[in-house]
Amino acid sequence: MEDLEYHWSPMVVDAHLHVWRSVPDHPQPSATIVSPCSDVPVELLRQYMAEHQVDKAVLVQPLYPGEDNSYVADCAAADPTHLAAVCYVDPRREGADQSLRYWVRERGCRGLRIRPSVSGEDASFGQVTSYPVWETAQELGIAINLLMRMEHVPALADLAERFPQVPILIDHMASPDVSAGTGSPGFKDLLKLSRSSQVSVKVSGYYYHSDQGWPYRDCHPIFKALYDAYGARRLIWGSDFPHVILKSSYASVLAVQERFYTYLSSVEMAAIMGGNAEAIYWSSSD
């Protein structure tokens, strides 16, 4: 792997990462790249932030431990200047809207994660029964993060039209099929979704999507197509820590934008690497 020194650093916000306490009795130890049976404390994240000069981070509730968002909420509450928490509530559950109010108003979470990519959770995505959660997010003025795939884009288009005041962030570029390229029907639908001005895309997960490894050249056309459609103001960088550490490196996903997307101006780079996420998660904070 070539030298990955990172040079550009006005304000860097890692908008998609995870920390958690280990779940030793988790029924699926291999559920994700880094096992839920492993401890990934916020202190480890802080070491990476310090080493790579990352100013702020968004702690997105991982797939476990379900709706107990206590750890990410407590970590963010202890340092709200540098950390923000995105909680998870299950829209299928009665009272999910009240649960969301609790995690935002009482525990300080600044965003919500919904996961149509997870088996069983896709059935409710876009359905009337899920509207109370969206209405509550709109009322609270928080962003919704979506762990989704291309087949969920049509339902999201309807939700974006129904809830135009809700900032929407699509995780991991909606998991594109890199081998299918930018001309696949699903990816074209994702590009069309840029007409909804409140939708942004997290340019994260290169290491996962690429069939080639560093420098993820097969992902570069995906990024360029998203840039052309959404513009730099609606692209948001995230590392997907800690999973990226086992599959690639933190430095690799931090450096790829500067090293290979040389068509980005310094203003655009500033927006993608930090400014856009800061505006969503910290603009109204003290």
C-alpha positions in Angstrom: 0.0 0.0 0.0 1.4 3.4 -0.9 2.1 6.2 1.5 -1.2 7.5 3.0 -0.1 10.7 4.5 -3.0 13.0 4.8 -2.3 16.7 4.2 -5.6 18.6 4.0 -7.2 19.3 7.4 -9.2 22.5 8.1 -12.1 20.8 9.9 -12.6 17.0 9.8 -15.8 15.4 11.0 -16.1 11.6 10.9 -19.9 11.4 10.3 -20.3 7.6 10.4 -18.6 5.3 13.0 -19.5 3.0 15.8 -18.4 2.4 19.4 -19.9 -0.1 21.8 -19.4 -2.2 24.9 -18.9 -5.9 24.2 -21.9 -8.3 24.2 -20.2 -11.6 25.3 -23.4 -13.6 24.9 -24.4 -12.2 21.5 -26.1 -14.9 19.5 -24.3 -14.0 16.3 -20.6 -13.3 17.1 -19.9 -12.8 13.4 -22.8 -10.4 12.8 -20.5 -7.7 11.6 -16.9 -7.3 10.6 -15.8 -6.4 14.1 -17.6 -8.9 16.4 -20.1 -7.6 18.9 -18.3 -9.8 21.4 -15.3 -7.4 21.1 -15.2 -4.2 23.1 -14.9 -1.0 21.0 -14.7 1.8 23.6 -14.9 5.5 22.9 -11.3 5.8 24.2 -10.1 3.8 21.3 -11.9 6.1 18.9 -10.3 9.1 20.6 -6.8 7.6 19.9 -7.6 7.4 16.2 -9.1 10.9 16.1 -6.0 12.3 17.7 -3.6 10.4 15.5 -5.4 11.4 12.3 -6.4 14.9 13.4 -10.2 14.3 13.3 -11.9 17.1 15.1 -15.4 15.7 15.6 -17.2 12.4 15.3 -20.8 11.1 15.0 -21.5 8.0 17.0 -24.1 6.0 15.1 -25.8 3.3 17.1 -24.6 -0.1 15.9 -26.8 -3.1 15.0 -26.5 -4.1 18.7 -27.6 -3.7 21.5 -30.8 -2.7 19.8 -32.7 0.3 21.2 -30.5 0.6 24.2 -28.6 3.7 23.0 -27.1 4.4 26.4 -23.5 4.0 25.5 -23.4 6.3 22.5 -25.7 8.8 24.3 -23.5 8.9 27.4 -20.3 9.2 25.4 -21.7 12.2 23.4 -23.1 13.8 26.5 -19.7 13.7 28.1 -18.2 15.7 25.3 -20.9 17.4 23.2 -18.4 19.7 21.6 -16.7 16.9 19.8 -19.1 14.0 19.8 -22.7 13.6 18.6 -24.9 10.5 19.0 -27.4 9.0 16.5 -29.9 6.7 18.2 -31.9 3.8 16.9 -35.6 3.2 17.6 -37.6 0.5 15.8 -40.4 2.2 13.8 -42.4 -1.1 14.0 -42.8 -0.9 17.7 -45.8 0.9 19.3 -44.6 4.0 21.1 -41.5 4.3 19.0 -42.2 8.0 18.6 -42.2 8.5 22.4 -39.0 6.5 22.6 -37.4 8.8 20.1 -38.5 11.9 22.1 -36.8 10.4 25.2 -33.5 9.7 23.5 -33.4 13.2 21.9 -34.8 15.4 24.7 -33.6 13.5 27.7 -30.4 11.9 26.5 -29.2 14.4 24.0 -29.1 12.3 20.8 -29.0 14.5 17.6 -30.1 12.0 15.0 -32.0 8.8 14.4 -31.1 5.7 12.5 -33.6 3.6 10.6 -32.5 0.3 9.0 -34.5 -1.0 6.1 -31.5 -3.1 5.1 -31.9 -5.3 8.2 -34.1 -8.4 7.7 -37.6 -7.7 8.9 -37.2 -4.0 9.2 -37.7 -3.3 5.5 -41.4 -4.3 5.6 -42.3 -1.2 7.6 -40.1 1.2 5.6 -42.3 3.8 3.9 -45.5 2.4 5.4 -48.1 4.6 7.2 -47.3 2.8 10.5 -43.8 4.4 10.4 -45.0 7.9 9.9 -45.2 8.8 13.6 -41.4 8.4 13.9 -40.8 10.6 10.9 -43.2 13.2 12.2 -41.4 13.2 15.5 -38.0 13.6 13.8 -39.4 16.5 11.9 -40.8 18.0 15.1 -37.5 17.6 17.0 -35.5 18.9 14.1 -33.1 16.0 13.8 -31.7 14.1 10.9 -32.6 10.6 9.9 -29.8 8.2 8.9 -30.8 5.3 6.7 -29.0 2.0 6.4 -30.6 1.0 3.1 -30.0 -0.5 -0.4 -31.0 0.7 -3.8 -34.3 -1.1 -3.8 -35.4 1.2 -1.0 -35.0 4.4 -3.0 -38.6 4.6 -4.3 -40.0 4.4 -0.8 -37.5 7.0 0.4 -38.5 9.3 -2.5 -42.1 9.2 -1.2 -40.9 9.8 2.4 -38.8 12.8 1.4 -41.7 14.4 -0.4 -44.0 13.8 2.6 -41.5 15.0 5.2 -39.5 17.8 3.4 -38.1 19.3 6.6 -36.3 16.2 7.7 -32.6 16.0 6.7 -32.0 12.6 5.4 -28.5 10.9 5.2 -28.1 7.7 3.2 -25.4 5.4 4.8 -22.6 4.0 2.7 -23.9 5.3 -0.7 -26.8 2.9 -0.4 -24.5 -0.1 -0.9 -23.9 0.2 -4.6 -23.1 -2.8 -6.8 -19.7 -1.4 -8.0 -19.5 -4.1 -10.7 -22.7 -2.9 -12.2 -21.3 0.6 -12.5 -23.2 3.9 -12.6 -25.7 2.8 -15.2 -27.6 0.3 -13.2 -31.3 1.1 -12.7 -31.0 1.2 -8.9 -28.1 3.6 -9.0 -29.9 5.8 -11.5 -32.8 6.0 -9.1 -30.4 7.1 -6.4 -29.1 9.9 -8.6 -32.6 11.0 -9.4 -33.3 11.2 -5.7 -31.0 14.2 -5.6 -34.0 16.2 -6.7 -35.1 16.0 -3.0 -33.0 18.8 -1.6 -32.9 17.5 2.0 -31.2 14.2 1.0 -27.5 13.7 1.4 -25.3 10.7 0.8 -22.5 9.5 3.1 -19.5 8.6 0.9 -18.4 5.8 3.2 -17.8 2.1 2.9 -15.2 2.2 0.1 -13.4 -0.7 1.6 -16.5 -2.8 1.7 -17.9 -2.0 -1.8 -14.6 -2.2 -3.7 -13.6 -5.4 -5.4 -10.0 -4.1 -5.8 -8.9 -2.8 -2.4 -6.9 0.4 -2.0 -7.2 2.9 -3.6 -10.7 1.6 -4.5 -10.5 2.7 -8.1 -13.7 0.9 -9.0 -15.6 3.2 -6.5 -14.2 6.4 -8.0 -16.9 6.6 -10.8 -19.6 6.0 -8.1 -18.3 9.0 -6.2 -18.1 11.2 -9.3 -21.6 10.4 -10.3 -22.9 11.2 -6.8 -20.9 14.4 -6.8 -22.3 15.5 -10.2 -25.9 14.8 -9.0 -25.8 15.9 -5.4 -23.0 18.4 -5.4 -20.4 18.7 -2.7 -22.9 20.3 -0.2 -24.8 17.0 0.1 -21.9 14.5 0.3 -20.7 13.6 3.8 -17.5 11.6 4.6 -17.5 8.8 7.2 -14.9 6.2 8.1 -17.2 3.3 9.3 -14.8 2.8 12.2 -14.0 0.2 13.6 -14.9 -2.1 10.8 -12.6 -0.3 8.4 -9.6 -1.1 10.5 -9.8 -4.9 9.9 -10.6 -4.5 6.2 -8.4 -1.6 5.2 -7.2 1.3 7.4 -8.5 4.5 8.8 -5.8 6.4 6.9 -6.9 4.9 3.6 -10.5 6.1 3.7 -9.4 9.5 5.1 -6.9 10.1 2.3 -8.8 8.9 -0.8 -10.8 12.1 -1.4 -7.7 14.4 -1.3 -5.5 12.0 -3.2 -7.8 11.0 -6.1 -10.7 13.5 -6.3 -8.5 16.3 -7.4 -11.4 18.0 -9.2 -12.7 19.0 -5.8 -12.0 22.6 -4.8 -10.8 23.4 -1.3 -14.3 24.7 -0.4 -15.9 21.5 -1.7 -13.4 19.4 0.2 -14.1 21.3 3.4 -17.8 20.7 3.0 -17.5 16.9 2.4 -14.9 16.3 5.0 -16.5 18.2 7.8 -18.6 21.2 7.1 -21.7 19.4 6.0 -21.8 17.1 9.0 -21.0 19.9 11.4 -24.0 21.9 10.1 -26.4 19.0 10.6 -25.2 17.9 14.0 -23.7 20.9 15.7 -25.3 24.0 14.2 -27.9 24.4 17.0 -25.6 23.2 19.8 -24.0 25.4 22.5 
